[in-house]
Amino acid sequence: MLVLLLSSALFGLGSEAQEALAHPGALAAPAHQATTPTTLEIANQCTGQPKDSPSGGIPSDIPFVEWGVQHPAACYLQLRTPLPRSPEDSALLGPAIPYIWVDIEDMAGGCYDPPPGPFTPPELFLRITGADKLRIDSRPERGKIEENNWSSEGWGPWTQVYSSPVVPGQILRVPFSQLTSGAITSFEVRISAGDEVRQLGVSFPAVC
């Protein structure tokens, strides 16, 4: 009678459950799915775009390449090598890092009369995969202009200036004017997506 009851109970179970009871360990725990590694691509200039592209749209599959590589249509990160710093400036500002030079009317304090046109504010182009959020922190170089010379007083605090959800592979466009954190002539940005972090300097004229 006991054998009949056990047989009935097993018959009511699904085939996978019967297999598990018959061979413990036959059903291994599911393997963890591999996570997509984070990639963070940065550019400050994109070339070769169709002029009739809606709102200046950039194809999401455009290559991001190193500056100096010739390509008919690509996005480039044009970095300048920083000038050597004096021991005093190094103590005040830390080691110099590569920077982007921005020479534009709205950051130069009205150096052009009349202003040039048509005018397009410079921006960062960012493409991320493997992360669902982008964050940019900025810190300004504090100081003052004395007799047309810049007198630095060191870095201000890091402040979050930009945050955005990320669509994998989609290109984000962020104007530099949103990232200055009140800087008069230079600032640094720290760009974070997933486990990827990049830090760049941005300089623009404090005086004409």
Backbone as JSON, one array per atom type, in Angstrom:
{
  "sequence": "MLVLLLSSALFGLGSEAQEALAHPGALAAPAHQATTPTTLEIANQCTGQPKDSPSGGIPSDIPFVEWGVQHPAACYLQLRTPLPRSPEDSALLGPAIPYIWVDIEDMAGGCYDPPPGPFTPPELFLRITGADKLRIDSRPERGKIEENNWSSEGWGPWTQVYSSPVVPGQILRVPFSQLTSGAITSFEVRISAGDEVRQLGVSFPAVC",
  "N": [[0.84, -1.21, 0.0], [1.95, 1.25, 0.8], [3.87, 1.53, -1.19], [2.25, 1.98, -3.41], [1.11, 4.45, -2.77], [3.39, 6.15, -2.79], [4.11, 5.88, -5.45], [1.93, 7.08, -6.7], [2.21, 9.69, -5.77], [4.63, 10.48, -6.94], [3.91, 10.29, -9.62], [2.24, 12.46, -9.87], [3.96, 14.61, -9.95], [5.85, 16.91, -12.0], [7.91, 16.17, -14.91], [10.5, 17.22, -14.62], [10.73, 17.53, -11.86], [10.49, 14.88, -11.04], [12.84, 13.88, -12.17], [14.73, 15.29, -10.7], [14.31, 14.24, -8.15], [14.97, 11.59, -8.59], [17.63, 11.74, -9.42], [19.54, 13.44, -7.6], [21.04, 16.64, -7.85], [21.15, 16.6, -10.56], [19.9, 18.7, -11.79], [21.48, 21.47, -12.18], [22.32, 24.63, -10.66], [21.27, 27.59, -12.38], [23.56, 29.14, -14.63], [25.29, 32.26, -14.06], [24.41, 35.1, -15.9], [26.53, 36.61, -18.3], [27.81, 39.84, -17.83], [27.56, 42.88, -19.69], [30.49, 44.52, -20.64], [31.47, 47.81, -19.57], [31.69, 50.53, -21.76], [33.03, 53.68, -22.49], [32.88, 56.24, -24.57], [34.29, 59.23, -25.76], [34.1, 62.43, -27.26], [34.91, 65.61, -28.76], [34.45, 66.71, -31.12], [32.73, 66.15, -34.11], [32.78, 65.04, -37.43], [31.96, 65.29, -40.96], [29.18, 65.02, -41.18], [25.87, 64.66, -42.55], [24.46, 67.54, -44.06], [21.73, 67.95, -44.16], [20.79, 66.58, -42.04], [18.43, 65.85, -39.51], [18.1, 68.23, -36.99], [20.83, 68.3, -36.68], [21.54, 65.65, -36.22], [23.47, 62.77, -35.3], [24.73, 59.82, -36.67], [24.26, 56.8, -34.87], [26.1, 54.79, -35.12], [28.52, 55.88, -35.8], [32.07, 56.02, -36.02], [34.19, 56.43, -33.15], [37.23, 57.86, -32.91], [40.84, 58.2, -32.48], [42.31, 61.45, -32.22], [43.73, 62.84, -35.13], [43.67, 60.63, -36.71], [42.68, 60.0, -39.93], [39.47, 60.13, -41.23], [36.5, 59.77, -43.11], [34.03, 60.32, -41.87], [33.66, 60.84, -38.58], [33.98, 60.84, -34.95], [35.95, 62.78, -32.8], [38.28, 63.06, -30.1], [39.84, 65.78, -29.18], [42.58, 66.38, -27.64], [44.82, 68.42, -25.77], [48.26, 68.59, -24.91], [49.22, 69.26, -21.63], [50.89, 72.23, -20.44], [54.09, 72.34, -18.78], [54.07, 72.64, -15.2], [54.95, 75.0, -12.69], [56.74, 74.39, -9.59], [55.28, 75.66, -7.56], [52.71, 75.99, -8.71], [52.11, 73.32, -9.15], [51.94, 72.4, -6.54], [49.68, 73.77, -5.79], [47.67, 73.1, -7.67], [47.99, 70.44, -8.33], [48.96, 67.57, -10.37], [49.26, 68.28, -13.88], [46.8, 67.63, -16.38], [45.74, 66.2, -19.56], [43.93, 68.43, -21.75], [41.03, 70.11, -23.13], [40.83, 72.7, -25.45], [38.84, 75.53, -25.57], [37.68, 77.98, -27.53], [35.59, 80.31, -27.64], [32.85, 82.61, -28.17], [30.84, 82.91, -26.08], [32.14, 82.0, -23.81], [34.36, 83.52, -23.65], [33.85, 85.99, -22.7], [32.8, 88.09, -24.28], [34.66, 88.86, -26.36], [34.56, 89.39, -29.03], [33.58, 91.69, -31.46], [31.79, 92.77, -34.06], [30.03, 89.81, -32.83], [31.01, 86.54, -33.98], [29.4, 84.56, -36.52], [27.5, 81.97, -38.26], [26.74, 80.72, -34.96], [27.74, 78.05, -32.97], [27.56, 76.5, -29.99], [30.24, 74.81, -28.34], [30.49, 71.29, -27.57], [30.32, 68.2, -25.7], [30.49, 64.89, -26.96], [29.11, 61.82, -26.28], [29.17, 58.31, -25.94], [27.84, 55.4, -24.64], [28.01, 52.07, -23.46], [26.86, 49.21, -21.62], [26.17, 50.42, -19.22], [23.67, 52.12, -17.32], [23.41, 54.76, -16.7], [24.71, 58.06, -16.83], [27.05, 60.25, -15.38], [28.31, 63.48, -14.68], [30.77, 65.27, -13.08], [32.09, 68.4, -11.99], [34.76, 70.73, -11.44], [35.74, 74.02, -10.69], [38.52, 76.13, -11.59], [39.6, 78.3, -9.26], [40.09, 81.85, -8.85], [41.39, 85.09, -9.91], [41.37, 87.88, -12.17], [44.07, 89.88, -12.76], [45.34, 92.79, -13.9], [45.1, 91.89, -16.57], [46.14, 89.36, -16.29], [45.94, 86.0, -15.18], [45.37, 85.0, -11.93], [45.74, 82.29, -10.06], [43.87, 80.51, -7.58], [43.63, 77.93, -6.86], [41.72, 74.79, -6.92], [38.15, 74.63, -6.94], [35.4, 72.99, -5.2], [34.34, 69.63, -6.13], [31.43, 69.24, -8.05], [28.29, 67.88, -8.87], [27.2, 68.23, -12.11], [25.8, 67.26, -14.22], [23.53, 64.71, -15.17], [22.22, 61.78, -16.55], [19.98, 59.32, -17.85], [20.96, 56.43, -19.76], [20.76, 55.3, -23.06], [21.83, 52.4, -24.45], [24.49, 52.69, -26.73], [23.47, 54.99, -27.87], [24.11, 58.37, -28.84], [25.0, 60.95, -26.71], [24.7, 64.46, -26.34], [26.31, 67.09, -24.88], [26.4, 70.35, -23.96], [29.26, 72.42, -23.32], [28.74, 74.66, -21.83], [27.04, 73.87, -19.82], [28.64, 72.68, -17.98], [30.58, 74.12, -16.63], [30.63, 74.86, -13.92], [30.77, 77.42, -12.89], [33.27, 78.41, -13.57], [35.91, 80.7, -14.45], [38.0, 80.61, -16.26], [39.06, 78.0, -16.52], [38.25, 74.54, -16.03], [37.73, 71.27, -14.62], [36.45, 68.12, -15.67], [34.81, 65.19, -14.53], [33.92, 62.25, -15.75], [31.58, 59.75, -15.47], [30.5, 56.44, -15.93], [28.99, 53.5, -15.2], [31.6, 51.35, -14.33], [33.52, 52.87, -15.49], [35.61, 55.71, -15.61], [36.55, 58.93, -16.56], [38.76, 61.7, -16.6], [39.06, 65.03, -17.53], [40.59, 68.12, -18.55], [39.36, 71.45, -19.17], [39.87, 74.37, -20.91], [39.54, 77.88, -21.41], [39.59, 81.23, -22.76], [40.3, 83.68, -20.3], [40.67, 86.35, -20.5], [40.71, 88.73, -23.19]],
  "CA": [[0.0, 0.0, 0.0], [2.85, 2.39, 0.85], [4.49, 1.66, -2.5], [1.26, 2.57, -4.31], [0.97, 5.87, -2.44], [4.57, 6.84, -3.28], [4.05, 5.91, -6.91], [0.93, 8.09, -7.09], [2.75, 11.04, -5.49], [5.62, 10.79, -7.96], [3.22, 10.46, -10.9], [1.64, 13.8, -9.92], [4.99, 15.62, -10.14], [6.31, 17.11, -13.36], [9.05, 15.33, -15.28], [11.73, 17.79, -14.09], [10.78, 17.24, -10.44], [10.78, 13.46, -10.91], [14.27, 13.7, -12.49], [15.51, 15.81, -9.59], [14.22, 13.3, -7.04], [15.66, 10.37, -8.96], [19.06, 12.01, -9.54], [19.86, 14.72, -6.96], [22.17, 17.33, -8.46], [21.07, 16.57, -12.03], [19.54, 20.05, -12.22], [22.43, 22.42, -11.6], [21.85, 26.02, -10.58], [21.54, 28.28, -13.65], [24.79, 29.94, -14.66], [25.08, 33.7, -14.08], [24.56, 35.68, -17.23], [27.68, 37.5, -18.41], [27.43, 41.25, -17.92], [28.21, 43.62, -20.77], [31.48, 45.46, -20.1], [31.17, 49.22, -19.8], [32.56, 51.33, -22.63], [32.74, 55.11, -22.43], [33.55, 56.92, -25.68], [34.18, 60.68, -25.59], [34.62, 63.25, -28.35], [34.48, 67.0, -28.72], [34.22, 67.15, -32.5], [32.29, 65.12, -35.05], [32.91, 65.58, -38.78], [31.4, 64.52, -42.07], [27.76, 64.73, -41.01], [25.02, 65.22, -43.62], [23.95, 68.87, -43.7], [20.28, 67.92, -44.02], [20.45, 65.7, -40.92], [17.5, 66.55, -38.63], [18.65, 68.78, -35.74], [22.24, 67.96, -36.57], [21.66, 64.32, -35.66], [24.69, 62.04, -35.61], [24.44, 58.38, -36.7], [24.71, 56.15, -33.64], [27.19, 53.86, -35.39], [29.69, 56.61, -36.26], [33.24, 55.61, -35.23], [34.93, 57.35, -32.29], [38.63, 57.52, -33.18], [41.82, 59.12, -31.92], [42.57, 62.63, -33.02], [44.84, 62.66, -36.05], [43.31, 59.56, -37.64], [41.84, 60.55, -41.0], [38.29, 59.32, -41.49], [35.52, 60.65, -43.76], [33.01, 60.72, -40.91], [34.06, 60.26, -37.28], [34.0, 61.73, -33.79], [37.32, 62.84, -32.3], [38.59, 63.74, -28.85], [41.02, 66.58, -29.47], [43.21, 66.75, -26.37], [46.1, 69.12, -25.82], [49.19, 68.23, -23.84], [49.34, 70.41, -20.72], [52.2, 72.83, -20.26], [54.68, 72.03, -17.46], [53.72, 73.55, -14.12], [55.98, 75.33, -11.72], [56.52, 73.7, -8.32], [54.23, 76.34, -6.81], [51.43, 75.65, -9.32], [51.87, 71.89, -8.92], [51.49, 72.26, -5.15], [48.35, 74.36, -5.69], [46.69, 72.5, -8.59], [48.23, 69.03, -8.58], [49.55, 67.29, -11.69], [48.49, 68.73, -15.05], [46.22, 66.55, -17.17], [45.35, 66.65, -20.91], [42.77, 69.31, -21.7], [40.39, 70.57, -24.36], [40.84, 74.15, -25.56], [37.56, 76.03, -26.08], [37.83, 79.41, -27.83], [34.28, 80.68, -28.15], [32.35, 83.91, -27.74], [30.1, 82.97, -24.82], [33.02, 81.73, -22.69], [35.47, 84.46, -23.68], [33.44, 87.25, -22.09], [32.5, 89.15, -25.25], [35.89, 89.33, -26.99], [34.36, 89.66, -30.45], [32.62, 92.75, -31.76], [30.58, 92.01, -33.73], [30.28, 88.39, -32.6], [31.01, 85.72, -35.2], [28.19, 83.77, -36.74], [26.59, 81.4, -37.26], [27.45, 80.32, -33.76], [27.33, 76.77, -32.41], [28.34, 76.25, -28.77], [30.94, 73.52, -28.34], [29.84, 70.3, -26.73], [30.87, 66.85, -25.62], [29.72, 63.8, -27.55], [29.37, 60.66, -25.43], [28.46, 57.08, -26.28], [28.07, 54.48, -23.53], [27.37, 50.76, -23.43], [27.12, 48.49, -20.39], [25.79, 51.21, -18.05], [22.35, 52.72, -17.55], [23.39, 56.14, -16.26], [25.92, 58.87, -17.0], [27.17, 61.36, -14.42], [29.47, 64.35, -14.88], [31.1, 66.2, -12.0], [32.97, 69.46, -12.46], [35.32, 71.63, -10.42], [36.32, 75.18, -11.36], [39.74, 76.72, -11.07], [39.27, 79.59, -8.65], [41.11, 82.86, -9.02], [40.93, 86.41, -10.36], [42.15, 88.52, -13.23], [44.79, 91.06, -12.27], [46.1, 93.4, -15.0], [45.01, 90.98, -17.71], [46.8, 88.09, -15.99], [45.14, 85.14, -14.33], [45.98, 84.63, -10.67], [45.0, 81.11, -9.61], [43.73, 80.26, -6.14], [43.39, 76.5, -6.67], [40.47, 74.21, -7.38], [36.95, 74.63, -6.14], [34.95, 71.63, -4.91], [33.65, 68.86, -7.16], [29.97, 69.39, -8.01], [27.59, 67.19, -9.96], [26.61, 69.22, -13.02], [25.01, 66.62, -15.28], [23.17, 63.32, -14.94], [21.26, 61.38, -17.56], [19.9, 57.9, -18.18], [21.68, 56.09, -20.98], [20.29, 54.28, -24.0], [23.08, 51.83, -24.96], [24.86, 53.0, -28.1], [22.97, 56.3, -28.31], [25.07, 59.46, -28.61], [24.54, 62.08, -25.91], [25.38, 65.72, -26.66], [26.27, 67.91, -23.67], [27.13, 71.62, -24.15], [30.22, 72.78, -22.28], [28.19, 75.71, -20.97], [26.37, 73.24, -18.68], [29.61, 71.95, -17.19], [31.66, 74.99, -16.14], [30.55, 75.03, -12.46], [31.11, 78.8, -12.54], [34.68, 78.72, -13.84], [36.21, 81.89, -15.23], [38.93, 80.3, -17.34], [39.31, 76.57, -16.71], [37.6, 73.62, -15.1], [37.95, 69.86, -14.92], [35.25, 67.3, -15.62], [34.99, 63.78, -14.22], [32.81, 61.6, -16.45], [31.44, 58.41, -14.9], [29.44, 55.55, -16.43], [29.34, 52.17, -14.71], [32.9, 51.35, -13.68], [34.44, 53.67, -16.29], [35.74, 57.1, -15.17], [37.56, 59.73, -17.28], [38.89, 63.07, -16.11], [39.64, 65.9, -18.55], [40.57, 69.55, -18.29], [38.78, 72.32, -20.2], [40.38, 75.74, -20.75], [39.04, 78.89, -22.34], [40.24, 82.5, -22.4], [39.74, 84.51, -19.23], [40.75, 87.72, -21.0], [40.91, 88.74, -24.65]],
  "C": [[0.86, 1.25, 0.0], [3.52, 2.63, -0.49], [3.54, 2.31, -3.48], [1.11, 4.06, -4.04], [2.16, 6.66, -2.94], [4.55, 6.96, -4.79], [3.07, 6.96, -7.38], [1.48, 9.5, -6.88], [3.76, 11.43, -6.56], [4.98, 11.03, -9.31], [2.63, 11.86, -11.01], [2.66, 14.91, -10.1], [5.34, 15.74, -11.62], [7.55, 16.28, -13.62], [10.35, 15.86, -14.71], [11.87, 17.48, -12.61], [11.09, 15.77, -10.21], [12.26, 13.18, -11.17], [15.14, 14.15, -11.34], [15.49, 14.86, -8.41], [15.02, 12.03, -7.34], [17.17, 10.56, -9.0], [19.37, 13.37, -8.92], [21.1, 15.33, -7.58], [22.13, 17.32, -9.97], [20.72, 17.94, -12.57], [20.46, 21.03, -11.52], [21.82, 23.8, -11.55], [22.19, 26.72, -11.89], [22.78, 29.14, -13.56], [24.43, 31.41, -14.69], [25.31, 34.23, -15.49], [25.74, 36.65, -17.24], [27.19, 38.94, -18.57], [28.2, 41.91, -19.06], [29.23, 44.57, -20.19], [31.13, 46.89, -20.46], [32.18, 49.82, -20.77], [32.08, 52.77, -22.57], [33.56, 55.8, -23.51], [33.25, 58.41, -25.59], [34.76, 61.38, -26.81], [34.19, 64.69, -28.12], [34.34, 67.59, -30.13], [33.79, 65.96, -33.33], [32.26, 65.74, -36.45], [32.2, 64.7, -39.78], [29.94, 64.18, -41.93], [26.94, 65.32, -42.15], [24.4, 66.54, -43.17], [22.44, 68.88, -43.5], [19.84, 67.0, -42.88], [19.54, 66.45, -39.95], [18.17, 66.93, -37.31], [20.12, 68.43, -35.56], [22.48, 66.59, -36.01], [22.9, 63.61, -36.15], [24.36, 60.56, -35.62], [25.03, 57.68, -35.48], [25.89, 55.22, -33.87], [28.46, 54.56, -35.89], [30.9, 56.2, -35.42], [33.78, 56.75, -34.37], [36.4, 56.96, -32.42], [39.55, 58.55, -32.54], [42.02, 60.31, -32.85], [43.81, 62.42, -33.88], [44.6, 61.53, -37.03], [42.34, 60.12, -38.68], [40.69, 59.59, -41.3], [37.24, 60.23, -42.1], [34.42, 61.12, -42.82], [33.33, 60.04, -39.58], [33.93, 61.31, -36.2], [35.37, 61.62, -33.14], [37.35, 63.51, -30.93], [39.91, 64.46, -29.05], [41.6, 67.1, -28.15], [44.54, 67.44, -26.61], [46.97, 68.69, -24.65], [49.37, 69.44, -22.92], [50.78, 70.93, -20.66], [52.76, 72.44, -18.89], [54.29, 73.08, -16.43], [54.91, 73.81, -13.22], [55.73, 74.53, -10.44], [55.39, 74.33, -7.5], [52.85, 75.98, -7.36], [51.1, 74.17, -9.11], [51.38, 71.65, -7.5], [50.05, 72.75, -4.99], [47.31, 73.57, -6.47], [46.88, 71.0, -8.8], [48.82, 68.82, -9.97], [48.64, 67.77, -12.82], [48.0, 67.52, -15.83], [45.88, 67.08, -18.56], [44.04, 67.44, -20.86], [42.26, 69.63, -23.1], [40.41, 72.09, -24.34], [39.55, 74.61, -26.22], [37.71, 77.54, -26.3], [36.53, 79.89, -28.47], [33.78, 81.96, -27.51], [31.7, 83.87, -26.36], [30.96, 82.63, -23.6], [34.16, 82.74, -22.61], [35.07, 85.83, -23.17], [33.26, 88.38, -23.08], [33.74, 89.72, -25.91], [35.68, 89.77, -28.43], [33.28, 90.72, -30.63], [32.76, 93.13, -33.23], [30.9, 90.53, -33.52], [30.25, 87.61, -33.9], [29.7, 84.95, -35.33], [28.32, 82.99, -38.03], [27.36, 80.76, -36.11], [26.88, 79.02, -33.22], [28.16, 76.5, -31.16], [29.02, 74.89, -28.82], [30.31, 72.57, -27.33], [30.66, 69.02, -26.68], [29.92, 65.88, -26.29], [30.1, 62.53, -26.79], [28.54, 59.47, -25.9], [28.85, 56.02, -25.26], [27.36, 53.16, -23.81], [27.71, 50.12, -22.08], [26.83, 49.27, -19.12], [24.45, 51.87, -18.35], [22.27, 54.18, -17.14], [24.75, 56.79, -16.47], [25.9, 60.0, -15.98], [28.42, 62.15, -14.75], [29.59, 65.28, -13.69], [32.12, 67.21, -12.54], [33.53, 70.23, -11.27], [36.02, 72.79, -11.13], [37.69, 75.53, -10.78], [39.39, 78.11, -10.54], [40.41, 80.58, -8.86], [40.52, 84.18, -9.47], [41.87, 86.94, -11.42], [42.76, 89.8, -12.68], [45.67, 91.58, -13.4], [46.23, 92.44, -16.18], [45.8, 89.68, -17.51], [45.93, 87.3, -15.02], [45.93, 84.74, -13.09], [45.16, 83.49, -10.05], [44.99, 81.0, -8.09], [43.39, 78.8, -5.87], [42.01, 76.06, -7.12], [39.34, 74.43, -6.39], [36.5, 73.19, -5.91], [34.33, 70.96, -6.13], [32.14, 69.01, -6.95], [29.37, 68.59, -9.15], [26.88, 68.22, -10.81], [25.74, 68.58, -14.1], [24.75, 65.18, -14.9], [22.1, 62.96, -15.96], [21.19, 59.87, -17.67], [20.52, 57.65, -19.54], [20.92, 55.05, -21.78], [21.55, 53.7, -24.64], [23.3, 52.15, -26.43], [24.37, 54.34, -28.61], [23.98, 57.38, -27.96], [24.39, 60.58, -27.83], [25.36, 63.31, -26.29], [25.2, 66.65, -25.47], [27.05, 69.19, -23.92], [28.08, 71.9, -22.99], [29.65, 73.82, -21.33], [27.44, 75.15, -19.77], [27.35, 72.67, -17.66], [30.63, 72.82, -16.46], [31.74, 75.1, -14.63], [31.03, 76.41, -12.03], [32.53, 79.21, -12.82], [34.82, 79.98, -14.69], [37.1, 81.56, -16.43], [39.22, 78.82, -17.54], [38.57, 75.76, -15.65], [37.98, 72.2, -15.5], [36.63, 69.13, -14.81], [35.65, 65.86, -15.31], [33.74, 63.07, -14.73], [32.74, 60.15, -15.99], [30.27, 57.68, -15.54], [29.82, 54.14, -16.03], [30.66, 52.23, -13.96], [33.95, 52.11, -14.48], [34.43, 55.13, -15.81], [36.84, 57.76, -15.98], [37.57, 61.14, -16.71], [39.65, 63.89, -17.14], [39.62, 67.34, -18.06], [39.93, 70.29, -19.45], [39.27, 73.74, -19.92], [39.79, 76.65, -21.8], [39.56, 80.24, -21.88], [39.51, 83.25, -21.29], [39.73, 85.98, -19.66], [41.03, 87.65, -22.49], [42.38, 88.93, -24.98]]
}
